Each structure stands twice: as C-alpha cells, then as structure tokens.
Amino acid sequence: MRPNPISLETAKMLSEKLNVPIEQIMHMPQHILMKKMMEAVNQEEKKEEKE
C-alpha cells in the first residue's frame, strides 16, 4: 500500500488529534482515516456544546 498523499505537517496534526503514530496515519487506508477524522470532529463539537 502506498502512503497517503498528505503533508508531514498534516500527518503530525492528525497523529496528535487522533493519538495515533505518524507512521500509522501515513499508511492507514483513506476510508478509515476519514472515519477517524469525522469522529474527532464530532467529539470536539460535543465538547463545545457542553461549554
């Protein structure tokens, strides 16, 4: 499998947000990566609503 076409900066940001190593972000299938990103966005929205 070839690496995801994202920049290193984006991979770093995603690894921090998702608590996943950068290597795993780069080689994760795109549909799974998109699902995890949507879950992270939904969690942030829920936190903002509570505040």
PDB file as gemmi writes it, atoms N, CA and C in Angstrom:
CRYST1    1.000    1.000    1.000  90.00  90.00  90.00 P 1                      
ATOM      1  N   MET A   1       0.852  -1.175   0.000  1.00  0.00           N  
ATOM      2  CA  MET A   1       0.000   0.000   0.000  1.00  0.00           C  
ATOM      3  C   MET A   1       0.897   1.237   0.000  1.00  0.00           C  
ATOM      4  N   ARG A   2       0.573   2.202  -0.801  1.00  0.00           N  
ATOM      5  CA  ARG A   2       1.393   3.412  -0.848  1.00  0.00           C  
ATOM      6  C   ARG A   2       0.920   4.402   0.224  1.00  0.00           C  
ATOM      7  N   PRO A   3       1.786   5.291   0.663  1.00  0.00           N  
ATOM      8  CA  PRO A   3       1.433   6.254   1.712  1.00  0.00           C  
ATOM      9  C   PRO A   3       0.333   7.218   1.257  1.00  0.00           C  
ATOM     10  N   ASN A   4      -0.395   7.724   2.223  1.00  0.00           N  
ATOM     11  CA  ASN A   4      -1.424   8.722   1.936  1.00  0.00           C  
ATOM     12  C   ASN A   4      -0.785   9.993   1.395  1.00  0.00           C  
ATOM     13  N   PRO A   5      -1.443  10.666   0.457  1.00  0.00           N  
ATOM     14  CA  PRO A   5      -0.887  11.887  -0.134  1.00  0.00           C  
ATOM     15  C   PRO A   5      -1.157  13.117   0.739  1.00  0.00           C  
ATOM     16  N   ILE A   6      -0.636  13.097   1.954  1.00  0.00           N  
ATOM     17  CA  ILE A   6      -0.801  14.249   2.849  1.00  0.00           C  
ATOM     18  C   ILE A   6       0.576  14.740   3.261  1.00  0.00           C  
ATOM     19  N   SER A   7       0.639  15.995   3.664  1.00  0.00           N  
ATOM     20  CA  SER A   7       1.925  16.568   4.053  1.00  0.00           C  
ATOM     21  C   SER A   7       2.327  16.085   5.441  1.00  0.00           C  
ATOM     22  N   LEU A   8       3.582  16.267   5.760  1.00  0.00           N  
ATOM     23  CA  LEU A   8       4.090  15.876   7.067  1.00  0.00           C  
ATOM     24  C   LEU A   8       3.409  16.671   8.170  1.00  0.00           C  
ATOM     25  N   GLU A   9       3.172  17.957   7.930  1.00  0.00           N  
ATOM     26  CA  GLU A   9       2.517  18.794   8.932  1.00  0.00           C  
ATOM     27  C   GLU A   9       1.108  18.294   9.226  1.00  0.00           C  
ATOM     28  N   THR A  10       0.397  17.911   8.174  1.00  0.00           N  
ATOM     29  CA  THR A  10      -0.956  17.381   8.346  1.00  0.00           C  
ATOM     30  C   THR A  10      -0.916  16.062   9.101  1.00  0.00           C  
ATOM     31  N   ALA A  11       0.040  15.215   8.772  1.00  0.00           N  
ATOM     32  CA  ALA A  11       0.180  13.930   9.457  1.00  0.00           C  
ATOM     33  C   ALA A  11       0.488  14.138  10.937  1.00  0.00           C  
ATOM     34  N   LYS A  12       1.339  15.115  11.254  1.00  0.00           N  
ATOM     35  CA  LYS A  12       1.645  15.407  12.657  1.00  0.00           C  
ATOM     36  C   LYS A  12       0.401  15.867  13.399  1.00  0.00           C  
ATOM     37  N   MET A  13      -0.362  16.786  12.779  1.00  0.00           N  
ATOM     38  CA  MET A  13      -1.575  17.301  13.410  1.00  0.00           C  
ATOM     39  C   MET A  13      -2.572  16.167  13.655  1.00  0.00           C  
ATOM     40  N   LEU A  14      -2.765  15.311  12.650  1.00  0.00           N  
ATOM     41  CA  LEU A  14      -3.701  14.206  12.790  1.00  0.00           C  
ATOM     42  C   LEU A  14      -3.240  13.211  13.852  1.00  0.00           C  
ATOM     43  N   SER A  15      -1.954  12.943  13.913  1.00  0.00           N  
ATOM     44  CA  SER A  15      -1.454  11.984  14.902  1.00  0.00           C  
ATOM     45  C   SER A  15      -1.670  12.507  16.317  1.00  0.00           C  
ATOM     46  N   GLU A  16      -1.542  13.811  16.506  1.00  0.00           N  
ATOM     47  CA  GLU A  16      -1.792  14.392  17.828  1.00  0.00           C  
ATOM     48  C   GLU A  16      -3.273  14.355  18.173  1.00  0.00           C  
ATOM     49  N   LYS A  17      -4.120  14.712  17.216  1.00  0.00           N  
ATOM     50  CA  LYS A  17      -5.569  14.735  17.456  1.00  0.00           C  
ATOM     51  C   LYS A  17      -6.131  13.340  17.679  1.00  0.00           C  
ATOM     52  N   LEU A  18      -5.643  12.359  16.912  1.00  0.00           N  
ATOM     53  CA  LEU A  18      -6.189  11.013  16.970  1.00  0.00           C  
ATOM     54  C   LEU A  18      -5.420  10.088  17.906  1.00  0.00           C  
ATOM     55  N   ASN A  19      -4.310  10.567  18.457  1.00  0.00           N  
ATOM     56  CA  ASN A  19      -3.448   9.761  19.332  1.00  0.00           C  
ATOM     57  C   ASN A  19      -2.991   8.478  18.630  1.00  0.00           C  
ATOM     58  N   VAL A  20      -2.505   8.653  17.406  1.00  0.00           N  
ATOM     59  CA  VAL A  20      -2.030   7.542  16.584  1.00  0.00           C  
ATOM     60  C   VAL A  20      -0.647   7.923  16.065  1.00  0.00           C  
ATOM     61  N   PRO A  21       0.304   6.983  16.008  1.00  0.00           N  
ATOM     62  CA  PRO A  21       1.629   7.300  15.469  1.00  0.00           C  
ATOM     63  C   PRO A  21       1.564   7.795  14.025  1.00  0.00           C  
ATOM     64  N   ILE A  22       2.494   8.663  13.664  1.00  0.00           N  
ATOM     65  CA  ILE A  22       2.534   9.239  12.318  1.00  0.00           C  
ATOM     66  C   ILE A  22       2.637   8.141  11.259  1.00  0.00           C  
ATOM     67  N   GLU A  23       3.437   7.118  11.521  1.00  0.00           N  
ATOM     68  CA  GLU A  23       3.601   6.039  10.554  1.00  0.00           C  
ATOM     69  C   GLU A  23       2.266   5.372  10.254  1.00  0.00           C  
ATOM     70  N   GLN A  24       1.465   5.193  11.293  1.00  0.00           N  
ATOM     71  CA  GLN A  24       0.166   4.559  11.105  1.00  0.00           C  
ATOM     72  C   GLN A  24      -0.777   5.476  10.318  1.00  0.00           C  
ATOM     73  N   ILE A  25      -0.707   6.783  10.550  1.00  0.00           N  
ATOM     74  CA  ILE A  25      -1.524   7.743   9.796  1.00  0.00           C  
ATOM     75  C   ILE A  25      -1.164   7.675   8.313  1.00  0.00           C  
ATOM     76  N   MET A  26       0.119   7.640   8.019  1.00  0.00           N  
ATOM     77  CA  MET A  26       0.559   7.666   6.626  1.00  0.00           C  
ATOM     78  C   MET A  26       0.156   6.407   5.855  1.00  0.00           C  
ATOM     79  N   HIS A  27       0.025   5.275   6.528  1.00  0.00           N  
ATOM     80  CA  HIS A  27      -0.273   4.023   5.844  1.00  0.00           C  
ATOM     81  C   HIS A  27      -1.680   3.506   6.112  1.00  0.00           C  
ATOM     82  N   MET A  28      -2.492   4.309   6.784  1.00  0.00           N  
ATOM     83  CA  MET A  28      -3.867   3.916   7.067  1.00  0.00           C  
ATOM     84  C   MET A  28      -4.712   4.060   5.798  1.00  0.00           C  
ATOM     85  N   PRO A  29      -5.598   3.109   5.528  1.00  0.00           N  
ATOM     86  CA  PRO A  29      -6.488   3.270   4.369  1.00  0.00           C  
ATOM     87  C   PRO A  29      -7.294   4.567   4.489  1.00  0.00           C  
ATOM     88  N   GLN A  30      -7.511   5.226   3.367  1.00  0.00           N  
ATOM     89  CA  GLN A  30      -8.142   6.543   3.385  1.00  0.00           C  
ATOM     90  C   GLN A  30      -9.529   6.522   3.995  1.00  0.00           C  
ATOM     91  N   HIS A  31     -10.322   5.490   3.751  1.00  0.00           N  
ATOM     92  CA  HIS A  31     -11.672   5.480   4.296  1.00  0.00           C  
ATOM     93  C   HIS A  31     -11.661   5.374   5.819  1.00  0.00           C  
ATOM     94  N   ILE A  32     -10.702   4.681   6.369  1.00  0.00           N  
ATOM     95  CA  ILE A  32     -10.595   4.585   7.825  1.00  0.00           C  
ATOM     96  C   ILE A  32     -10.093   5.906   8.395  1.00  0.00           C  
ATOM     97  N   LEU A  33      -9.139   6.516   7.728  1.00  0.00           N  
ATOM     98  CA  LEU A  33      -8.626   7.811   8.173  1.00  0.00           C  
ATOM     99  C   LEU A  33      -9.737   8.859   8.178  1.00  0.00           C  
ATOM    100  N   MET A  34     -10.549   8.879   7.136  1.00  0.00           N  
ATOM    101  CA  MET A  34     -11.657   9.833   7.074  1.00  0.00           C  
ATOM    102  C   MET A  34     -12.658   9.575   8.193  1.00  0.00           C  
ATOM    103  N   LYS A  35     -12.934   8.324   8.492  1.00  0.00           N  
ATOM    104  CA  LYS A  35     -13.863   7.978   9.568  1.00  0.00           C  
ATOM    105  C   LYS A  35     -13.331   8.471  10.913  1.00  0.00           C  
ATOM    106  N   LYS A  36     -12.045   8.251  11.173  1.00  0.00           N  
ATOM    107  CA  LYS A  36     -11.445   8.689  12.432  1.00  0.00           C  
ATOM    108  C   LYS A  36     -11.444  10.212  12.538  1.00  0.00           C  
ATOM    109  N   MET A  37     -11.211  10.896  11.416  1.00  0.00           N  
ATOM    110  CA  MET A  37     -11.228  12.358  11.437  1.00  0.00           C  
ATOM    111  C   MET A  37     -12.630  12.868  11.753  1.00  0.00           C  
ATOM    112  N   MET A  38     -13.653  12.249  11.181  1.00  0.00           N  
ATOM    113  CA  MET A  38     -15.025  12.659  11.448  1.00  0.00           C  
ATOM    114  C   MET A  38     -15.389  12.411  12.910  1.00  0.00           C  
ATOM    115  N   GLU A  39     -14.932  11.318  13.483  1.00  0.00           N  
ATOM    116  CA  GLU A  39     -15.177  11.035  14.893  1.00  0.00           C  
ATOM    117  C   GLU A  39     -14.528  12.101  15.768  1.00  0.00           C  
ATOM    118  N   ALA A  40     -13.316  12.519  15.423  1.00  0.00           N  
ATOM    119  CA  ALA A  40     -12.614  13.548  16.192  1.00  0.00           C  
ATOM    120  C   ALA A  40     -13.356  14.875  16.103  1.00  0.00           C  
ATOM    121  N   VAL A  41     -13.859  15.220  14.922  1.00  0.00           N  
ATOM    122  CA  VAL A  41     -14.606  16.463  14.748  1.00  0.00           C  
ATOM    123  C   VAL A  41     -15.889  16.420  15.574  1.00  0.00           C  
ATOM    124  N   ASN A  42     -16.582  15.297  15.550  1.00  0.00           N  
ATOM    125  CA  ASN A  42     -17.814  15.163  16.321  1.00  0.00           C  
ATOM    126  C   ASN A  42     -17.552  15.283  17.820  1.00  0.00           C  
ATOM    127  N   GLN A  43     -16.455  14.731  18.297  1.00  0.00           N  
ATOM    128  CA  GLN A  43     -16.114  14.837  19.718  1.00  0.00           C  
ATOM    129  C   GLN A  43     -15.834  16.280  20.101  1.00  0.00           C  
ATOM    130  N   GLU A  44     -15.132  17.014  19.241  1.00  0.00           N  
ATOM    131  CA  GLU A  44     -14.843  18.420  19.525  1.00  0.00           C  
ATOM    132  C   GLU A  44     -16.127  19.240  19.558  1.00  0.00           C  
ATOM    133  N   GLU A  45     -17.054  18.965  18.650  1.00  0.00           N  
ATOM    134  CA  GLU A  45     -18.319  19.681  18.623  1.00  0.00           C  
ATOM    135  C   GLU A  45     -19.118  19.418  19.887  1.00  0.00           C  
ATOM    136  N   LYS A  46     -19.101  18.186  20.367  1.00  0.00           N  
ATOM    137  CA  LYS A  46     -19.814  17.853  21.602  1.00  0.00           C  
ATOM    138  C   LYS A  46     -19.217  18.588  22.796  1.00  0.00           C  
ATOM    139  N   LYS A  47     -17.866  18.695  22.838  1.00  0.00           N  
ATOM    140  CA  LYS A  47     -17.212  19.409  23.920  1.00  0.00           C  
ATOM    141  C   LYS A  47     -17.587  20.887  23.890  1.00  0.00           C  
ATOM    142  N   GLU A  48     -17.650  21.474  22.702  1.00  0.00           N  
ATOM    143  CA  GLU A  48     -18.003  22.886  22.572  1.00  0.00           C  
ATOM    144  C   GLU A  48     -19.446  23.139  22.990  1.00  0.00           C  
ATOM    145  N   GLU A  49     -20.342  22.206  22.698  1.00  0.00           N  
ATOM    146  CA  GLU A  49     -21.739  22.353  23.079  1.00  0.00           C  
ATOM    147  C   GLU A  49     -21.901  22.324  24.583  1.00  0.00           C  
ATOM    148  N   LYS A  50     -21.106  21.513  25.266  1.00  0.00           N  
ATOM    149  CA  LYS A  50     -21.199  21.399  26.729  1.00  0.00           C  
ATOM    150  C   LYS A  50     -20.717  22.675  27.422  1.00  0.00           C  
ATOM    151  N   GLU A  51     -19.812  23.388  26.813  1.00  0.00           N  
ATOM    152  CA  GLU A  51     -19.226  24.573  27.450  1.00  0.00           C  
ATOM    153  C   GLU A  51     -20.078  25.782  27.297  1.00  0.00           C  
TER     154      GLU A  51                                                      
END                                                                             
